[in-house]
C-alpha cells in the first residue's frame, strides 16, 4: 500500500569536524521518502521556493517518489544551517530561515486523501491535525515531533496524539512531554494519550518500541563511517512506515521487523552529507546489512 508523507523539503548547510557542505537537499519529508520508497510507494506533500534546484526535484522523481504534491511558491526555500561536534549529537543551530515554509498550508489532492498509510512529519501539530482530518479511512497514521512543538504547542500536540496509531520521538522529547525521567514510564504515559505504539529514538544507542504488553529494544548498528547524522531519524521513520505499509498484518512481528529495518536504513543516511548515500542504496545493500546486523545481535 502507498504512503502519504507531509513535511518539509529543505536546503541544508552543515558543518562537521570532518567536512562541510552548503545548500544540499534535506528536509524531513525528503529523508522519509528516500527510505520508504524501498518498501512501498510514497507520495510527498511539501512546499519549496522558486529557488529550489530542478536537479533535486528530478532526483526525487527518478527514485520513484510521487512529487505531484510538491508545491512551488514565490520566495525562497526553507533553509537550515547547523554544526556538529565530535560527538555528532545535538547539532548547534547556526541559522533557520523558514521562508515559504513559514506559511505552509498543505493541499491534499483527492488521490492523496485515499492513501491509507499516512506519516505527519515534524511540523506544526495544527497542520498535522488538519491533514489528518482529510484522510477518511486510514489504515495507519503516525507522526513525529520536536522539543519546540512540545514547548510552544503542547495542548495541540496532546490532542493530536489521540488520533495517532504510532508516535515517533527521541528520549529528551519523551521526558519533556511527560515530565518523567524514566523512559519506560514516559512511554507508558504517552501510550495512555492515544498511540497504540510509541517508538523512542536513541541515536547511536538504538531505539525502543513500546506497544501492547511488550517492549522491543533494538541496538544501533556499528558503523565505520559517520559523516553527518542529519535526517537519520526521518530516514528511520520512513523505513518503519514503509515496512508497515507493505505488511499484510500490523501485528507484533511486523512492528519488530519494521523497527529493525528502520535501524538499518538510518545507517546509510549518516554515511554521507545529504541524500548522496541514501540515493545509491539498493535492496541488496539493505539485505546484506540486515544479515550482518542479525549476526551482531545474536547471542
C-alpha positions in Angstrom: 0.0 0.0 0.0 1.1 3.6 -0.7 2.2 6.1 2.0 1.5 9.8 2.1 4.1 11.9 3.9 3.6 15.6 4.7 6.6 17.5 5.9 9.5 19.7 4.9 11.8 19.8 1.9 14.8 22.0 2.7 18.2 23.2 1.7 20.7 22.4 4.5 24.2 23.8 5.2 26.1 21.6 7.6 29.5 21.6 9.2 31.0 18.6 11.0 34.6 18.0 12.3 35.2 16.2 9.0 33.8 18.5 6.3 31.1 20.9 5.4 28.5 21.4 2.7 26.2 24.1 1.6 22.6 24.2 0.3 22.3 20.4 -0.1 18.9 18.6 -0.3 17.4 18.0 3.1 14.1 18.1 5.0 12.0 15.6 7.0 9.8 14.5 4.1 12.8 14.1 1.8 14.7 11.7 4.0 11.5 9.9 4.9 10.6 9.4 1.3 14.0 8.3 0.2 13.9 5.5 2.8 10.2 4.5 2.4 10.5 4.0 -1.3 12.4 0.8 -0.9 9.3 -0.8 0.8 6.2 0.9 -0.5 5.1 3.6 -3.0 5.3 7.0 -1.4 3.7 10.4 -2.2 5.3 13.6 -0.8 3.5 16.8 0.1 5.7 19.8 0.9 6.5 23.4 -0.2 9.6 24.9 -1.8 10.5 28.2 -3.2 11.2 29.2 -6.8 14.9 28.9 -6.0 14.7 25.2 -5.4 17.1 23.4 -7.7 15.4 21.5 -10.5 18.0 18.7 -10.2 16.9 18.0 -6.7 13.3 17.6 -7.8 14.4 15.3 -10.6 16.3 13.2 -8.2 13.2 12.5 -6.1 11.2 11.7 -9.3 13.9 9.3 -10.6 13.7 7.4 -7.3 10.0 6.7 -7.9 8.7 9.3 -5.4 5.4 10.9 -6.3 6.2 14.7 -6.2 2.8 15.8 -7.5 2.2 17.3 -4.0 5.4 19.3 -4.0 4.2 23.0 -4.2 6.2 25.8 -5.6 5.6 29.3 -4.1 7.2 32.6 -4.8 10.1 33.1 -2.4 13.0 31.1 -1.0 13.1 27.5 0.1 13.3 26.6 3.8 16.9 26.6 4.9 18.7 25.2 8.0 22.3 25.6 8.9 23.9 23.5 11.7 27.2 22.4 13.2 28.1 19.1 14.8 30.9 18.5 17.3 32.9 15.3 17.6 30.1 13.5 19.5 27.8 14.1 16.5 24.9 14.7 18.9 22.5 17.6 19.2 23.8 19.9 16.5 24.2 23.6 17.2 21.7 25.5 15.0 23.5 28.4 13.3 20.5 29.7 11.4 17.0 28.8 10.5 15.2 30.5 7.6 11.6 29.2 7.3 10.9 31.3 4.2 8.0 29.8 2.2 7.7 27.1 4.9 6.5 29.7 7.4 3.0 29.8 5.8 2.9 26.2 4.6 -0.7 25.1 4.1 -0.7 21.6 2.6 -3.0 21.0 -0.3 -4.2 17.4 -0.2 -5.5 16.1 -3.5 -8.4 13.7 -3.9 -6.0 11.0 -4.8 -3.8 11.6 -1.8 -6.8 11.6 0.5 -7.2 7.9 -0.4 -3.8 7.0 0.9 -4.4 4.6 3.8 -1.0 5.0 5.4 0.0 8.5 6.5 3.0 10.0 8.1 2.9 13.5 9.5 6.5 14.6 9.7 7.9 17.2 12.1 5.7 20.2 11.5 3.2 22.3 13.5 0.7 20.0 15.2 -2.0 22.3 14.0 -1.0 21.4 10.4 -0.6 17.7 11.3 -4.2 17.6 12.7 -5.6 19.5 9.6 -4.0 16.9 7.3 -5.3 14.0 9.4 -8.8 15.4 9.1 -8.6 15.0 5.3 -7.9 11.3 5.5 -11.2 9.5 5.7 -10.4 5.8 6.1 -6.7 5.4 7.2 -5.2 2.1 8.0 -2.2 3.6 9.8 -1.4 7.1 10.9 1.9 8.1 12.6 3.6 11.4 13.5 6.9 12.8 14.7 7.6 16.0 16.7 10.3 18.1 18.3 11.0 20.0 21.5 9.9 23.3 20.0 6.3 22.0 19.5 6.2 20.4 22.9 7.2 23.7 24.5 5.0 26.0 22.4 2.0 23.9 21.4 1.8 21.1 23.9 -2.0 21.1 24.1 -2.3 20.9 20.3 0.1 18.0 20.3 -1.7 16.1 23.1 -5.0 16.5 21.2 -3.3 15.2 18.0 -2.0 12.1 19.7 -5.5 10.9 20.4 -5.8 10.3 16.7 -2.3 8.6 16.2 -1.5 4.9 15.8 2.3 5.4 16.2 4.3 8.2 17.7 8.0 8.7 17.0 10.1 10.9 19.3 13.5 10.9 20.9 14.5 10.5 24.6 14.6 14.1 25.6 11.3 14.8 23.8 9.6 11.9 25.6 10.9 13.2 29.0 9.9 16.8 28.3 6.4 15.8 27.1 5.6 13.7 30.1 7.7 15.1 32.9 9.0 11.5 33.6 12.7 10.9 34.0 12.2 7.1 33.4 11.9 6.4 29.7 9.7 3.4 30.5 7.3 5.5 32.5 7.4 8.2 29.8 6.4 5.7 27.1 3.6 4.3 29.1 2.3 7.8 29.8 2.4 8.6 26.1 0.5 5.4 25.2 -2.2 6.4 27.5 -2.6 9.6 25.4 -3.7 7.5 22.5 -1.0 6.0 20.3 -1.0 2.2 20.1 2.8 2.2 19.7 5.5 4.6 20.8 8.9 4.4 19.2 11.7 6.2 21.0 14.8 7.0 19.0 18.0 6.8 21.0 20.5 7.8 18.2 23.8 5.9 18.5 22.2 3.7 21.2 19.4 2.3 19.0 15.7 2.5 19.6 12.8 1.3 21.8 9.4 0.1 20.7 6.6 0.2 23.3 3.4 -1.5 22.2 0.6 -3.5 23.8 2.1 -5.6 26.7 5.6 -5.7 25.3 8.8 -3.7 24.8 11.3 -4.3 22.0 14.8 -3.0 22.2 17.0 -2.6 19.1 20.7 -1.7 19.4 22.4 0.5 16.9 24.4 -0.9 14.0 28.1 -0.4 14.4 29.4 1.8 11.6 32.9 2.6 10.5 32.0 5.7 8.5 30.0 8.5 10.1 29.8 11.8 8.2 26.5 13.5 9.0 23.6 12.4 11.3 21.2 14.9 9.8 18.0 13.2 8.7 18.7 9.9 10.4 15.5 10.0 12.4 13.4 10.8 9.4 15.1 8.0 7.5 14.4 5.6 10.3 10.7 6.6 10.3 10.5 6.2 6.5 11.7 2.6 6.6 9.5 1.8 9.6 6.4 3.2 7.8 7.4 1.7 4.5 7.6 -1.8 6.0 4.3 -1.5 7.9 2.5 -0.2 4.8 3.7 -3.3 2.9 2.8 -5.7 5.7 -0.3 -7.9 5.4 -1.0 -7.6 9.1 0.0 -4.9 11.6 1.0 -7.4 14.3 3.9 -7.7 16.7 6.2 -9.4 14.2 5.6 -6.7 11.6 6.3 -3.9 14.1 9.5 -5.5 15.3 10.8 -6.1 11.7 9.9 -2.5 10.8 11.9 -1.1 13.6 14.9 -3.3 12.6 14.7 -2.1 9.0 14.4 1.5 10.3 17.7 0.9 12.2 19.4 -0.5 9.1 18.2 2.3 6.7 19.2 5.1 9.1 22.8 3.8 9.0 23.0 4.6 5.3 21.8 8.2 5.9 24.7 9.1 8.1 27.4 7.8 5.8 27.4 11.0 3.7 26.1 14.5 3.5 22.5 14.9 2.3 20.9 12.1 0.3 24.1 11.0 -1.5 24.4 7.6 0.1 20.6 7.0 0.5 20.1 7.7 -3.1 22.5 5.0 -4.2 21.3 2.3 -1.8 19.9 -0.9 -3.3 17.7 -3.7 -2.0 20.8 -5.9 -2.0 22.7 -3.4 0.2 19.9 -3.3 2.7 19.6 -7.1 3.0 23.3 -7.5 3.3 23.5 -5.1 6.2 20.4 -6.8 7.7 22.3 -10.1 7.7 25.3 -8.5 9.4 23.0 -7.0 11.9 21.5 -10.4 12.7 25.0 -11.7 13.4 25.8 -8.7 15.6 22.7 -9.2 17.8 22.8 -13.0 18.0 23.6 -14.5 21.4 
